[in-house]
Amino acid sequence: MPKATRQLLKDTTPIKTSGITNGLLNPEQAKKFLQQTFDATHLGSLVRHEMKTAKSGEVDKIGIAKRIIREKTENVDDGYRGNVKTSVVKYACTAVRLPWEITEETLRENIEGQNFEKIVTDLMTTQLGIDLIDLYLNGDESTESGDPDYDFLKINDGWVKQIENGGNIVDNANAALSLDMFYKMLQAVPDKYNNGKLRWLMSPHMKQNWERVLYNAAKANGSTLPEKFYEAPAGVQIETETMFPESKIMLTDPKNLIVTNTYTMQIRKTTEGKEAIMQDKRFYVIHLDFDTIIEELEATGMITNIKANL
C-alpha cells in the first residue's frame, strides 16, 4: 500500500458519483457501515450521532427553564405559560477518504485466497473507526505544517480543541494526579449539569496512574479502598479511550459530544480501467464526511497539564 493506512486525506476535489451505482453502498448499507466505524472504539459507541442529508446545517437544541411552577388560584387564568428554549448548533461536514489497493497477484498467491479481500476491507473499516475517533478528539485545523501528522490532524477541529477554546478549564500546572484536581473540575462546571450523566474521559494510562496513586496511598496508610474510588473519582464514572491525549482529562456527558454525518458514505472498488489492467490491481476508496460539534460547551470541562505519576 502506497500510503499508511491510518492516514485520512482531505478530499479537496469534487467527486461526481451521480448515475454511478457499481461499487457504492445503498443508504441502509451506508448507515450500517458507519455504525461499524463507531463501534470500533469504546468512546465512539457512547457519543451522540446525528445523520443529516445536507453537508452543512444546524442541529436543534431544545431546553426548558427551571423554577417554572406557579401558584394556582381557583377559576383564574393569570396568563402565565411555561415555555421552551430553542437554539441551534451549526455544523459543516468535511469530506475525507481512505484509499488502498491490492494486487491481483496478492489475491492469487496468499493463503486466504479471495477471502483476503474481505479481511483487508474489515481491517480498513476497523482502522477507519479508530482514526475517526482520533480526529473527533484531537483534530486541529491550526496544526503546524511541519508536524508529521499534519495531513491527518488539520482536517477538522476536534472536541479537545473546542473545549479548550470555550469550555471550563482547570490548569493542573504540571502537578501530579490528586483527588482535589477532580473536585476542582467539578466545581468549575455549573451544578445544573452535575446530574449523574457526567463522565471522566481519559486515556487508559491516565486511569492506571490514578489506580496506582490510590493503591500507594492506601498501602502507605495500611488500609484498603472500595472499588468505586478507583472507578469513579468524586463519584463520577471513568470512561477510557486509547486516542485520548495523555496529559488531559475531559469532563462531560458523552451525549453532549456530537458527530454529524450525511448519508453519502460510499465504498468504491474498481478492477476496470487502464491502471487496473496495466498494474494488475484492484483499487478501493472509502468516501465519507463528518463534523464534530458540542451541544453545550458550558457543560464541558478539561483538566490540562497533568504530570505523569511515574
N, C-alpha and C positions, 0 to 999 in steps of 0.2 A: 504494500500500500504506500502511495507516494506521500501521504500526509499522516501525522499522528492521529489516531482515532479519537482522541479527546477534543480535537480542535473543531469548534463550530465556527464557520466562516460567515460573516455578514454578507447577505445577498444584496449587492448594490445594483444589479441589472434586472429589468422586468423579466419575469418568467411567464411566457404565454402558453397556457395549457388549455385554452378554450377549444373544444372539439376533440381533445385527446382523452381517451379513456384507457388505453392499454397501459398497464403497469401502475395505475392510480388506484387509491383506496376510495370506496364509496363512503358517504358521510358516516354511516354506522361503524364501518371498519376503522375510519379515522379516529372516531371517539374512543373505540376500544384500544387502539394503538397508543393514543395519547394517555389514556388511563394507565396503560402498562408502563409508560415512562415515569408517571407519578409514583407508581407502586414500587419502582426500582430503589427508592430511598425511604427511610422512615419519615423524615420531615415532609417529603412530597405527599405522603398519604394523610398528613394532618392539616395542611394548609387548605385554603378555600380555592376552588377552581371556578372560573367564570368563562363559559363558552359563548363567544359572540360571532355574529356573521359579518360585522364590519371591522375593518382593520384598526379603526380608531373610534372613540366614542366616550360614553360615560357609564359608570356603574352607580346605580342609585343607592342612596343611604336614607334609611327611614328610622327615626327615633321618636321617643316620647319624653317630654319634660318630667321632672319629679315634682312632688307635692301638688298634685292636680286635683285632689279631692276637696270638695267644698261642702259646707253645712247646708242641709236641706230645710226649707221652710214649706210646710204643707200648702199645696194648692198655689204655689208661687213659682214662676219661671224667672230667675234673675238674669237670664240671657247668657250666663257663663257656659262655655263649652271647652272641654279638653281638646287638645289638638296634637297633631304630629309635626315633627320637624323633618323636613326633607332637604337633602343636598346631594351632590354628586361627587364622584372621584373620576377624574379624566384618565383615560388610558390611550396608548398608541403602540400597537404591536410592531415589533421589529422582525423582519423576515430573516431566517437563518437556514443553513443547510448543512448536511453531513454527507459527504460523498465517499465512496470506496469502490474498488474494482477487484475482480477475481479473474485470473487467467483460466482459460478452458483446460490448460494442462494441469493446473492445480486440482480442478474438479475431477479430471480423469484419473489422476495418479494418487490422490490422498486416500487414506484408509476408510474415510467416511463416505466416499463416493459422492453421489448427488446430494446426500444429506448434508454435506459440508456447507452448501449454500444457505440452508436454514440455520445451521449452527452459527455461521458468521452473522447472519441477519439478527438472530436473537442476541448475540454478543453486542452488536451495534446498538440494538434497542436498549439494552441494559446500560451501556456506557452513555448513551444519549440521555437517559434519565438521570444518571449521576452528574453528567456535565451540566444539564439544565438546572438542577438544584444548586450546583456550584455557582452558576450565573445568577440565579434568583437571589442568592445570598451575597455574593462577592463582586458582581458586575460593577464596573466603574468606568463611565464614559471618559473620564479625565485621566485614565491610565497613561503613563508616560510611554512614548513610542519605543524607548529602549528596554522596556520590561519584556522578558522572554514570553510572557503570556498576553502581550498587548493585543494581538488579533482576537483573542478569546474574551478578555475582560472588558474591552472597550465597547462591546455590543450594546450593553444596556446598564443602567444604574440599578443595583440590587437593593434588597431590603436593608442590609447593614449600612450602606451609604445613606439611604433615605432617612433612617432613624438617627444616624449621627448628625445629619443636617437639620433635623426638625423634631426629633423625639426627646425624651428625657434622658440625660446623660449623667452618670456618676464616674468621674475620673478616679481610678484607684491609685494613681500616681506611682505606678510600678511597685506597689505594695503586694504582699502575698495574700493568698486566699484567706478570708475570715468570715465569720458569721455576720459581723457588723456590716460588711460590704453588701450582703444580700438585703439586710434590713434597710440600709440607706437607699438602695434602689427601689424597694417597695414604697418607701416614704416619698420618693420623687414622682411616682405615678399617682395621679388623682385617685382617691379612695373609691370613687364610684366604679372604677374598672377592676377593683380588687374583689371580684365576685366569685371566686373559685375556678374561673376559666383561665387564669394566667398560668403560664409555664415558663420555666427557665430553659432557654435553648443554648446549648454549649457543645463543644467538641467532646468526644469520648475521653481524651486525655485530661481535659479540664475536670470532668466528673471523677475520674480515677484519682486525680490530685486532691480533689475535695474529700474523697473517701479516705485517703491517706492522712490528710490533716486531722480528720475526726478520729481515725484509728490511733494515731500517735498521741493525740490529746487524751484519749480515753486510757491508753496504755500507761501514760505518764502519771495519771491520777488513780491507776488501779481500778478502773471501772469499765463498764460497757455501755454502749448507747443503743437505743432502739433503732431498728432498720429505717424507720421513717426519717430520721435525721440525715441518713446518707442519701435517701431518695428524694427528699423534699425539704431543702433548706428554707427556714422561715415558713414552713407549711405549704410551699409551692413546689409542685412536681417538676423533676428534671426530665427533659427530653434531649437526647443527644443526636448529633448529625456530624458525620465524618468530614463534611465540607465546611463546617463552621470554623471561622478564624480562631486560632489557638489562644489569643490573649484577651478575648472578649466573652461576655455573657449577655444574651438578649433576654428581655422580659416582655412577654406579650401573650395574648390569646392567639394560638396558631391560626384560627379562623379569621383573625384580623389581617393576616398576610394573604394577598390575593394574586393569583396568576390568571391572566386573561389570554385566551387563545381564540382563533377562529376555526371554522370547520374545514378550512382549506388545506389541512395537513395532507401531504402526498408522499408516497414512496414510489419512485420511478426506477425502472430497470430496463435496460436495453441490451440486446445481443445483435442489434442491427447497425448498419452504417459502416462507413469506411474504416474508422478507428477500431471498432469491434472486430471487423473481419481481418484487417491487417495485423492487429496486435493479438488477435485470438483471445479476446477478453469479454467479460460481462461488466457493465457499468451500472452503478446503483447510486441514487441520491435520495435522501430524506429531506423534504422541504416542510417547514412549519414556521409559525410566528408566535410571538409571546410578548407580554409586558408584565412587569411586576409592580404592583401598587399596594398601598396600605390604606385600609378603610379609615382608621382613626390613629393618626400619628401621636395624638395626646395619650393614647393608651399603650404606648410602647416605651421601653427603656433599654439602655445599653450601659453595661459596666465595661469600661475600657482600661487599657494599660494594667492588666493583671500580671503580676510577676509569677513565673512558674515556680511551684514549690518543689524544688529538686534537692 
